[in-house]
Amino acid sequence: MPLGMRGTLAPTVCMATLVASQFFHGVAGAQPQTRSVAEFYRGKTISLVVSSSPGGGYDALSRVVARHLGDHIPGNPAVVVRNMPGAGGIVATSYINKVAPRDGLTIGGVQNNTPFEPLFGTKEADYDPTKMTWLGTPSVETGLLIVWRSSPIMTLADAQKMEMTAGASGANSNPSFYARLLNEVLGTKIKVIAGFPGQNEAYLAMERGEIDSYGVTFWSSLTSTKPDWLREKKIRILVQYGPEKEADLPDVPWGPDLIKKEEDRLLMEAAYAPLAVGRPFVAPPDLPPERTAALRKAMLETFKDPEFLAEAAKQQLQVDKPRSGEQIQAQIKRVYEMPASVAERLRKIAQNF
């Protein structure tokens, strides 16, 4: 016989008491979860492992983040930076994935190529980025193909008909990679001239008329290091590409809009995925869920913190297009779920074979 049909008041009262007890326990149970995060972090120190040497852009950004992140984490832990350069960020990313404690006291600031190195076929990248805990980025990048004003290449259509030269440091560098990508999906005829020590030397060669372009220029870098080029119209921007159109370049063609084949569109999306994750912050896999949520929330709050924004502006750091950890996680997952044919073409472009 059902409990409610037994004909006595006591069982009914007992059932009501049990239901009420369970209700109030559930409500109260949500509160200690918040308190437990604060209790865990109170008085502790978070190590922020940076995948580059001191003094670079990733290091500068990570140190600004470290000075403000603890203010937004329950318990207000201290955050200290620890540099771990090596293999283009792979050393630090592998450490975060395989060695660092999975308790929320170690996070990383890594180069945006590292989530995709396993997909590129890089043997040293022995980690699974889809299982790591991505926390957020303060911005994303827009890639540009630019030419010096004296170049005979006036438009993208010209670059598809005429050979143009682009400087790069090496055959497997980012500028070389993106030049080959544009040749593959947009039909440009970019000839890579490798051997430049870096971007500044290639830019100087452009000014001298020795080359037409640099393999890839990022909008954030152009606006912070060469604002006079834009102001004085010393360059022409032929095409832009990345996770979103740059609002300040409404008249510059958008690469993905020019692609007709779906397989080429997927290839371009996979290739510019590093631009879509920006300058990502990450934690090890399998963090306690409440600490994952707290760290992701704290990252986004930090990126909107007026004091953080003011300090970043003084250092000319791009922090104007934040994305959440969930968005980065979804982006990485999407790329790794693309057809095998896309991954194979991507590896060929990355490894130049």
C-alpha positions as CSV (number, residue, x, y, z in Angstrom):
1,M,0.0,0.0,0.0
2,P,1.4,3.5,-0.9
3,L,2.7,5.5,2.1
4,G,0.1,8.2,1.7
5,M,-2.8,5.6,2.0
6,R,-1.8,4.2,5.4
7,G,-4.4,6.3,7.3
8,T,-2.1,7.9,9.9
9,L,-0.7,11.4,10.2
10,A,2.8,10.4,11.4
11,P,4.0,9.0,8.1
12,T,2.7,12.0,6.3
13,V,4.5,14.4,8.7
14,C,7.7,12.2,8.3
15,M,7.5,12.4,4.5
16,A,7.0,16.2,4.6
17,T,9.9,16.5,7.0
18,L,12.1,14.4,4.7
19,V,11.2,16.4,1.6
20,A,11.8,19.7,3.5
21,S,15.1,18.3,4.8
22,Q,16.2,17.3,1.3
23,F,15.1,20.7,-0.1
24,F,17.0,22.8,2.5
25,H,20.0,20.5,2.2
26,G,20.1,21.1,-1.5
27,V,19.8,24.9,-1.1
28,A,22.5,24.9,1.6
29,G,24.6,22.5,-0.5
30,A,25.1,25.1,-3.2
31,Q,26.5,27.5,-0.7
32,P,29.4,25.4,0.7
33,Q,30.5,24.7,-2.9
34,T,31.2,28.5,-3.3
35,R,32.8,28.6,0.2
36,S,34.9,25.5,-0.6
37,V,36.5,27.2,-3.6
38,A,37.3,30.2,-1.4
39,E,38.6,28.0,1.4
40,F,40.8,26.1,-1.0
41,Y,42.4,29.2,-2.5
42,R,42.6,31.3,0.6
43,G,46.3,31.8,1.6
44,K,47.6,29.8,-1.4
45,T,49.6,30.7,-4.5
46,I,48.8,29.9,-8.1
47,S,51.8,29.3,-10.4
48,L,51.2,30.8,-13.9
49,V,53.6,29.0,-16.2
50,V,54.5,31.1,-19.3
51,S,55.6,29.3,-22.4
52,S,58.1,32.0,-23.4
53,S,61.2,33.7,-22.1
54,P,60.9,36.9,-19.9
55,G,60.5,40.1,-21.8
56,G,58.3,38.9,-24.7
57,G,54.7,39.7,-25.5
58,Y,53.3,36.5,-23.9
59,D,55.4,37.2,-20.8
60,A,54.3,40.8,-20.5
61,L,50.6,39.9,-20.9
62,S,50.9,37.0,-18.4
63,R,52.5,39.3,-15.8
64,V,49.7,41.8,-16.1
65,V,47.1,39.0,-15.8
66,A,48.9,37.7,-12.7
67,R,48.7,41.1,-11.0
68,H,44.9,41.1,-11.3
69,L,43.6,37.6,-11.5
70,G,43.8,36.8,-7.8
71,D,41.4,39.6,-7.1
72,H,38.7,37.8,-9.0
73,I,39.2,34.2,-7.6
74,P,37.3,33.3,-4.4
75,G,39.8,33.3,-1.6
76,N,42.1,35.8,-3.4
77,P,45.2,33.7,-3.9
78,A,48.5,35.2,-5.0
79,V,49.5,34.5,-8.6
80,V,53.2,34.2,-9.5
81,V,54.7,33.9,-13.0
82,R,57.1,31.1,-13.8
83,N,58.8,31.1,-17.2
84,M,59.1,27.7,-19.0
85,P,60.3,28.4,-22.6
86,G,61.1,25.7,-25.2
87,A,60.0,24.3,-28.5
88,G,57.7,27.2,-29.4
89,G,55.6,26.7,-26.3
90,I,55.3,22.9,-26.5
91,V,57.5,22.3,-23.4
92,A,55.1,24.4,-21.1
93,T,52.0,23.0,-22.7
94,S,53.2,19.4,-22.2
95,Y,54.0,20.2,-18.6
96,I,50.5,21.6,-18.0
97,N,49.0,18.6,-19.6
98,K,51.1,15.8,-18.1
99,V,53.0,16.9,-15.0
100,A,51.3,19.9,-13.3
101,P,49.1,19.0,-10.3
102,R,45.4,18.9,-11.3
103,D,44.2,20.9,-8.4
104,G,43.8,24.4,-9.8
105,L,47.0,25.8,-8.4
106,T,48.9,25.6,-11.7
107,I,47.8,27.4,-14.9
108,G,49.6,28.3,-18.1
109,G,49.8,31.1,-20.6
110,V,50.8,29.4,-23.9
111,Q,51.4,30.3,-27.5
112,N,48.4,29.9,-29.7
113,N,50.1,27.3,-31.9
114,T,50.4,24.8,-29.1
115,P,46.8,23.5,-29.1
116,F,47.2,22.5,-32.7
117,E,50.7,21.1,-32.9
118,P,49.5,17.5,-32.5
119,L,47.2,18.1,-35.5
120,F,50.1,19.5,-37.5
121,G,52.0,16.3,-36.8
122,T,54.6,17.7,-34.5
123,K,56.1,14.7,-32.7
124,E,57.1,16.6,-29.6
125,A,53.5,17.6,-29.0
126,D,52.5,14.4,-27.1
127,Y,49.4,15.8,-25.4
128,D,45.7,16.0,-26.1
129,P,44.6,19.6,-26.1
130,T,40.9,18.6,-26.3
131,K,41.2,17.3,-22.7
132,M,42.9,20.3,-21.2
133,T,41.0,23.0,-19.3
134,W,41.0,26.1,-21.4
135,L,40.3,29.3,-19.4
136,G,40.1,32.2,-21.8
137,T,41.9,34.7,-23.9
138,P,41.9,38.5,-23.7
139,S,41.8,38.9,-27.5
140,V,41.8,37.2,-30.9
141,E,44.0,38.0,-33.9
142,T,43.2,39.1,-37.4
143,G,45.8,38.0,-40.1
144,L,46.6,40.4,-43.0
145,L,48.3,40.2,-46.3
146,I,49.9,43.6,-46.9
147,V,52.2,45.0,-49.6
148,W,54.4,48.1,-49.6
149,R,53.0,51.1,-51.5
150,S,55.6,50.9,-54.2
151,S,54.7,47.3,-55.0
152,P,53.1,46.7,-58.4
153,I,50.6,44.4,-56.5
154,M,47.6,46.7,-56.1
155,T,44.8,44.3,-55.2
156,L,44.2,40.6,-54.2
157,A,43.3,39.9,-57.8
158,D,46.8,41.1,-58.8
159,A,48.4,38.8,-56.2
160,Q,46.4,35.9,-57.9
161,K,47.9,36.8,-61.3
162,M,51.4,38.1,-60.5
163,E,54.1,36.6,-58.4
164,M,54.8,38.6,-55.2
165,T,57.6,38.1,-52.7
166,A,57.1,37.8,-49.0
167,G,59.7,37.7,-46.3
168,A,59.9,35.0,-43.5
169,S,62.4,33.7,-41.0
170,G,62.2,30.1,-42.1
171,A,60.3,27.6,-44.2
172,N,58.3,26.4,-41.2
173,S,57.7,29.8,-39.6
174,N,54.2,31.4,-39.3
175,P,54.7,33.8,-42.2
176,S,55.7,30.9,-44.5
177,F,52.8,28.8,-43.3
178,Y,50.2,31.5,-43.9
179,A,51.7,32.5,-47.3
180,R,51.3,28.8,-48.4
181,L,47.8,28.7,-47.0
182,L,46.7,31.8,-49.1
183,N,48.3,30.2,-52.1
184,E,46.4,27.0,-51.4
185,V,42.9,28.4,-50.8
186,L,42.9,31.8,-52.5
187,G,45.2,31.1,-55.5
188,T,47.7,33.8,-54.7
189,K,51.2,33.5,-56.1
190,I,53.3,34.4,-53.1
191,K,57.0,33.4,-53.2
192,V,58.4,33.1,-49.8
193,I,61.9,34.5,-49.2
194,A,63.2,32.9,-46.0
195,G,66.2,33.9,-43.9
196,F,65.0,37.1,-42.2
197,P,65.9,37.2,-38.5
198,G,62.4,38.5,-37.7
199,Q,59.5,40.7,-38.6
200,N,61.4,44.0,-38.1
201,E,64.1,43.0,-40.6
202,A,61.5,41.9,-43.2
203,Y,59.6,45.2,-42.7
204,L,62.8,47.1,-43.4
205,A,63.3,45.1,-46.6
206,M,59.7,46.1,-47.6
207,E,60.5,49.8,-47.0
208,R,63.6,49.4,-49.2
209,G,61.6,47.8,-52.0
210,E,63.5,44.5,-51.7
211,I,60.3,42.4,-51.1
212,D,56.6,43.1,-51.5
213,S,55.4,41.8,-48.2
214,Y,55.8,39.9,-45.0
215,G,54.2,36.4,-45.0
216,V,51.6,37.4,-42.4
217,T,51.0,40.6,-40.4
218,F,48.7,40.7,-37.5
219,W,46.4,43.7,-37.1
220,S,47.3,44.1,-33.4
221,S,51.0,44.1,-34.2
222,L,50.6,46.5,-37.1
223,T,48.6,49.1,-35.1
224,S,51.0,48.9,-32.1
225,T,54.3,48.9,-33.9
226,K,53.7,50.6,-37.3
227,P,50.7,53.1,-36.8
228,D,52.4,55.5,-39.2
229,W,52.2,52.9,-42.0
230,L,48.4,53.1,-41.6
231,R,48.2,56.8,-41.0
232,E,50.4,57.7,-43.9
233,K,49.1,55.0,-46.2
234,K,52.5,53.4,-46.7
235,I,51.0,50.0,-47.2
236,R,48.0,48.3,-48.9
237,I,46.0,45.6,-47.2
238,L,45.0,43.0,-49.7
239,V,43.0,40.6,-47.6
240,Q,42.1,39.8,-44.0
241,Y,41.3,36.5,-42.3
242,G,40.8,35.0,-38.8
243,P,37.9,34.3,-36.5
244,E,36.1,37.6,-37.2
245,K,36.3,40.6,-39.5
246,E,38.3,43.6,-38.2
247,A,35.8,46.4,-37.7
248,D,38.4,49.0,-38.6
249,L,38.9,47.4,-42.0
250,P,35.4,47.4,-43.5
251,D,36.7,47.8,-47.1
252,V,39.3,45.0,-47.0
253,P,38.2,41.7,-48.5
254,W,37.4,38.9,-46.0
255,G,39.2,35.7,-46.9
256,P,36.5,33.2,-45.9
257,D,34.0,35.0,-48.1
258,L,36.1,34.5,-51.2
259,I,36.3,30.7,-50.8
260,K,33.9,28.7,-52.9
261,K,34.8,25.1,-52.0
262,E,33.6,23.8,-48.6
263,E,36.8,21.7,-48.1
264,D,38.9,24.9,-48.7
265,R,36.8,26.8,-46.2
266,L,37.3,24.2,-43.6
267,L,41.0,24.2,-44.3
268,M,41.2,27.9,-43.8
269,E,39.2,27.7,-40.5
270,A,41.6,25.0,-39.2
271,A,44.6,27.0,-40.3
272,Y,43.5,30.2,-38.6
273,A,42.3,28.5,-35.5
274,P,45.4,29.7,-33.6
275,L,44.3,33.2,-34.3
276,A,40.9,32.3,-32.9
277,V,42.3,31.2,-29.5
278,G,44.4,34.4,-29.3
279,R,46.8,34.3,-26.4
280,P,45.2,31.5,-24.4
281,F,45.4,30.6,-20.7
282,V,45.0,27.0,-19.8
283,A,44.9,24.6,-16.8
284,P,45.5,20.8,-16.6
285,P,42.8,18.3,-17.5
286,D,40.4,16.9,-14.9
287,L,40.2,19.9,-12.5
288,P,37.5,19.8,-9.9
289,P,34.5,21.3,-11.8
290,E,33.9,24.1,-9.2
291,R,37.5,25.3,-9.6
292,T,37.3,25.2,-13.4
293,A,34.2,27.4,-13.2
294,A,35.8,29.8,-10.7
295,L,39.0,30.1,-12.8
296,R,37.1,30.7,-16.1
297,K,34.9,33.3,-14.4
298,A,37.9,35.0,-12.9
299,M,39.6,35.2,-16.2
300,L,36.7,36.9,-18.0
301,E,36.3,39.3,-15.0
302,T,40.0,40.1,-15.2
303,F,39.8,40.9,-18.9
304,K,37.1,43.4,-18.1
305,D,38.7,44.9,-15.0
306,P,39.4,48.6,-15.6
307,E,42.7,48.5,-13.7
308,F,43.8,45.5,-15.9
309,L,42.7,47.3,-19.1
310,A,44.5,50.5,-18.1
311,E,47.8,48.6,-17.3
312,A,47.5,46.6,-20.6
313,A,46.9,49.8,-22.6
314,K,50.1,51.4,-21.2
315,Q,52.0,48.4,-22.4
316,Q,50.2,48.4,-25.8
317,L,48.8,44.9,-25.2
318,Q,45.8,43.9,-27.3
319,V,43.0,42.9,-24.8
320,D,39.9,44.1,-26.6
321,K,38.3,40.9,-27.9
322,P,38.0,38.5,-24.9
323,R,36.8,34.9,-25.4
324,S,35.8,32.5,-22.7
325,G,37.3,29.2,-21.8
326,E,34.2,27.5,-23.1
327,Q,34.6,29.2,-26.5
328,I,38.2,28.2,-26.8
329,Q,37.4,24.6,-25.8
330,A,34.7,24.5,-28.4
331,Q,37.0,25.9,-31.1
332,I,39.7,23.4,-30.4
333,K,37.2,20.5,-30.3
334,R,35.7,21.6,-33.7
335,V,39.1,21.7,-35.4
336,Y,40.0,18.2,-34.1
337,E,36.7,16.8,-35.3
338,M,37.1,18.0,-38.9
339,P,37.5,15.4,-41.7
340,A,40.8,13.6,-41.9
341,S,41.4,15.0,-45.4
342,V,41.4,18.5,-43.9
343,A,44.0,17.5,-41.3
344,E,46.2,15.9,-44.0
345,R,46.2,19.1,-46.1
346,L,46.9,21.2,-43.0
347,R,49.9,19.0,-42.2
348,K,51.2,19.3,-45.7
349,I,51.1,23.1,-45.6
350,A,52.6,23.2,-42.1
351,Q,55.4,20.9,-42.9
352,N,55.9,22.3,-46.4
353,F,55.7,19.0,-48.4
